[in-house]
Structures are given as C-alpha cells and as structure tokens.
C-alpha cells in the first residue's frame, strides 16, 4: 500500500463531498471528480472510476438511511431509461471529449435554475419528464461521471418531500453506477494498486452520509428546495467555467 499526498487529499475531498451531496440530494461526484483530476496525480479515467465507487457507496448509504422515503414507482420511471443511457455513455467515454459535454451540461443546468427562479420555466411531473431525466442523467453519468445535477433538476419537478427526494435520486444513481462501474473496470481504468482505497471510501461514504442525514433532518422543506436549486446552479456554473477555460486554453 503506497499512501501518498494524492490519496490523502482524495479521501478528504470524498468525505466533505459526501456530506454536501447528502444535504443537497446529489453532488458528491460533481464536487469530487473535478477536484480529484486537479490533484494531477490521477488521470481522468482513474478519477472517474474512484469517484464512481464513492458515488455508489454513498448512494447505497443514502438508500439505507432514507429508505422510508423511497418512491419505487418514480424509481422505475427514472431507472429504466437511466440503465440504457448510462450504458451508452460509459461505452463512449474514450470517444467523446468530456469537456464539450461538461460545457453543454453546465449551460443546461444554469438555464434550468434561472428559469425556475424567474418562474418562466417549469418541468411538468409527467412520465415523459421522468424518461428524459433518467436518460439524460444516465448518459452524462456514464460519460463524464456527473449526472446527479441533471437528475436532481428533473426530479425537482415532482416537489417531493426531502427524504423521498434523497432516497429516490440515490436509488436511480445506484442503478446507473452498477451499470457503468463494470465497464470502467473492464476497460482497465483503475490500477490494482489503488484497490486498497475502496474499503476506506466505503467507510467515508457511510460516515459522511450519516452526518449529512442529521443536517437534513433539521432543514425545513422549503429551505431544502432552495438548497437543491442553488446546488444545481453552482454545479452548472463550475462545469461550464471549467470546460470553457479548458477549451480556450486558459
């Protein structure tokens, strides 16, 4: 086991990302993935796979801690298209430049939040909304590892109680992660020398989710919805800014 600065920094990032991701209902991978890449000790594919493990560990913990709020019907409506498009995205990882897609995703999320705040745009809580939300979030999750913000945007159309929102988005995320992780591993994205990080990440995910759950329990429902919108907006801004800087060579 070669424990270095990069690994320690990654584990610290993972811990705080898991707390924030629990409180907002999504976001652990949106925070952890770009920061992990910027450590410059992990390439994109390694960071993508490590964060995918963190994501599935954390969302499995959310499913356990918030299990009473799970909406199984909505889980199926989002989950089925998510399976198909996560598979497609994961298979295209090595073919499509992730920064172009990050810029697109960031722009969409920003427009959604601005529209929601100005009451000029509103998604309807229909089966079509669930299908499109599951498909798009699955595709971005498989391809660039950050589909949670898109999933949260579409899930917010249903105005779910906070525990239901967190449990159901976590359930869909577990489905998506279960599809993409075997593909990443088969393609050799994670070196075996880093496998020792996995049990540590599992412990971090459980502890971070537990702390986040206690924070959520003290949040009023109205405040929770505002936090979700702000988190989506910040995720979109970060993705767009980072992608544009990369594309113009800054």
C-alpha positions in Angstrom: 0.0 0.0 0.0 1.5 3.3 -1.2 -0.2 6.0 0.8 0.7 9.4 -0.5 -0.5 13.0 -0.6 -2.8 12.5 -3.6 -4.6 9.6 -1.8 -5.0 11.6 1.4 -6.3 14.7 -0.4 -8.7 12.5 -2.4 -10.1 10.9 0.8 -10.6 14.3 2.4 -12.4 15.6 -0.7 -14.5 12.4 -0.7 -15.6 12.9 2.9 -16.7 16.5 2.6 -18.3 15.8 -0.9 -20.4 13.0 0.6 -21.7 15.3 3.4 -22.6 18.1 0.9 -24.0 15.5 -1.5 -26.3 14.1 1.1 -27.6 17.6 2.2 -28.3 18.6 -1.4 -29.6 15.2 -2.5 -26.8 15.0 -5.1 -23.4 16.4 -5.9 -20.7 14.2 -4.4 -19.4 13.2 -7.8 -19.8 16.8 -9.1 -17.5 18.0 -6.4 -15.1 15.1 -6.1 -14.4 14.4 -9.7 -13.1 17.7 -10.9 -11.1 18.3 -7.7 -9.6 14.8 -8.0 -8.5 15.4 -11.5 -6.9 18.7 -10.5 -4.7 16.9 -8.0 -2.8 16.0 -11.1 -1.9 12.6 -9.6 -4.9 10.9 -11.1 -5.8 11.0 -14.8 -9.5 11.5 -15.8 -10.3 7.8 -16.2 -8.7 6.8 -12.8 -10.6 9.7 -11.0 -13.8 8.8 -12.9 -13.6 5.2 -11.6 -12.7 6.1 -8.0 -15.4 8.7 -7.8 -17.9 6.2 -9.2 -17.1 3.8 -6.3 -17.5 6.7 -3.9 -20.8 7.5 -5.6 -22.3 4.0 -5.4 -21.1 3.6 -1.8 -22.6 6.9 -0.8 -25.9 6.4 -2.6 -26.3 2.9 -1.1 -25.8 4.5 2.3 -28.5 7.1 1.4 -30.9 4.4 0.4 -30.4 2.8 3.8 -30.6 5.9 5.9 -33.6 7.4 4.0 -35.2 4.2 2.9 -38.6 5.1 4.4 -39.0 7.9 1.8 -38.2 5.8 -1.3 -40.7 6.2 -4.2 -40.5 2.9 -6.0 -42.7 4.0 -8.9 -40.6 7.0 -9.7 -37.5 5.0 -9.2 -38.6 2.7 -12.0 -39.6 5.6 -14.3 -36.2 7.2 -13.9 -34.3 4.0 -13.6 -35.2 2.1 -16.8 -34.0 4.8 -19.2 -31.1 5.5 -17.0 -29.8 1.9 -17.4 -29.9 2.2 -21.2 -28.3 5.6 -21.5 -25.7 5.0 -18.7 -24.5 2.0 -20.7 -24.3 4.1 -23.8 -22.4 6.9 -22.1 -19.9 4.5 -20.4 -19.2 2.9 -23.8 -18.4 6.3 -25.3 -16.0 7.5 -22.6 -13.0 7.1 -24.8 -14.5 8.6 -27.9 -16.2 11.9 -27.0 -14.3 14.8 -25.4 -15.7 15.2 -21.9 -15.1 18.9 -21.8 -17.5 19.7 -24.6 -20.2 17.7 -22.8 -19.4 19.4 -19.5 -19.9 22.8 -21.1 -23.3 21.6 -22.5 -24.4 20.1 -19.2 -23.3 23.2 -17.3 -25.2 25.5 -19.6 -28.4 23.5 -19.4 -28.3 23.4 -15.6 -27.8 27.2 -15.3 -30.7 27.9 -17.7 -32.9 25.5 -15.7 -32.2 27.2 -12.4 -32.6 30.7 -13.8 -35.9 29.7 -15.3 -37.1 28.1 -12.0 -36.2 31.2 -10.0 -37.9 33.5 -12.5 -40.9 31.1 -12.8 -40.5 31.3 -16.6 -39.7 27.6 -16.9 -41.3 24.7 -15.2 -41.0 21.0 -15.8 -44.2 19.0 -15.5 -44.2 16.0 -13.3 -45.1 13.5 -16.1 -43.9 10.2 -17.3 -42.1 11.9 -20.2 -40.2 14.1 -17.7 -39.0 11.0 -15.8 -38.0 9.3 -19.0 -36.0 12.3 -20.3 -34.5 13.0 -16.9 -33.4 9.4 -16.5 -32.0 9.2 -20.0 -30.0 12.4 -19.8 -28.7 12.0 -16.3 -27.7 8.4 -17.1 -25.9 9.4 -20.3 -23.9 12.1 -18.5 -23.2 9.8 -15.6 -21.8 7.1 -17.8 -19.8 9.5 -19.9 -18.4 12.2 -17.5 -19.4 10.8 -14.1 -21.6 13.9 -13.1 -25.2 13.1 -13.9 -26.6 13.9 -10.5 -27.3 17.5 -11.1 -29.3 16.7 -14.2 -31.2 14.0 -12.3 -31.9 16.4 -9.5 -33.2 19.1 -11.9 -35.8 16.7 -13.4 -36.6 15.1 -10.0 -37.3 18.5 -8.5 -40.3 18.9 -10.9 -42.2 16.4 -8.6 -41.8 18.6 -5.5 -41.0 15.6 -3.4 -40.5 15.6 0.4 -36.8 15.9 1.2 -36.4 12.3 2.4 -38.2 11.0 -0.7 -36.1 13.2 -3.0 -32.9 12.0 -1.5 -33.8 8.3 -1.3 -35.2 8.2 -4.9 -32.4 10.0 -6.5 -30.0 7.8 -4.6 -31.8 4.7 -5.9 -31.6 5.8 -9.5 -27.9 6.7 -9.0 -27.1 3.2 -7.7 -28.7 1.7 -10.8 -26.6 3.9 -13.0 -23.4 3.2 -11.1 -24.0 -0.5 -11.2 -24.0 -0.3 -15.0 -21.0 1.9 -15.6 -18.6 0.6 -13.0 -18.1 -2.9 -14.5 -17.3 -1.2 -17.9 -14.7 1.1 -16.4 -13.1 -1.8 -14.6 -13.2 -4.0 -17.7 -11.5 -1.2 -19.7 -8.7 -1.0 -17.1 -9.5 2.5 -15.8 -8.4 1.7 -12.2 -5.0 0.3 -11.4 -5.0 -2.6 -8.9 -2.5 -0.7 -6.7 -5.4 1.7 -5.8 -7.9 -1.0 -4.8 -6.9 -0.6 -1.1 -8.8 2.8 -1.3 -12.1 1.1 -1.8 -12.9 -0.1 1.8 -11.7 3.3 3.1 -14.0 5.0 0.7 -16.9 2.8 1.9 -16.3 3.9 5.5 -16.1 7.5 4.5 -19.3 7.3 2.4 -21.2 5.8 5.4 -19.9 8.3 7.9 -20.4 11.3 5.5 -23.9 10.3 4.7 -24.8 9.8 8.4 -23.6 13.3 9.2 -25.5 14.7 6.2 -28.7 12.9 7.3 -28.6 14.7 10.6 -28.2 18.0 8.9 -31.1 17.2 6.5 -33.4 16.3 9.5 -33.1 19.8 10.8 -33.7 21.5 7.4 -37.3 22.9 6.7 -38.7 21.5 3.4 -38.7 25.0 1.8 -35.1 25.5 2.7 -34.2 22.1 1.3 -35.7 23.0 -2.1 -33.7 26.3 -2.2 -30.5 24.4 -1.3 -31.2 21.9 -4.2 -31.6 24.8 -6.7 -28.5 26.6 -5.5 -26.5 23.4 -5.6 -27.7 22.7 -9.2 -26.8 26.2 -10.2 -23.3 26.0 -8.6 -22.7 22.6 -10.2 -23.7 24.0 -13.6 -21.5 27.1 -13.2 -18.5 25.1 -12.2 -18.9 22.6 -15.1 -19.3 25.4 -17.6 -16.5 27.6 -16.3 -14.0 24.7 -16.1 -14.9 23.4 -19.5 -14.7 26.8 -21.2 -11.3 27.5 -19.6 -10.0 24.2 -20.9 -11.4 24.6 -24.4 -9.9 28.1 -24.9 -6.6 27.0 -23.4 -6.6 29.3 -20.3 
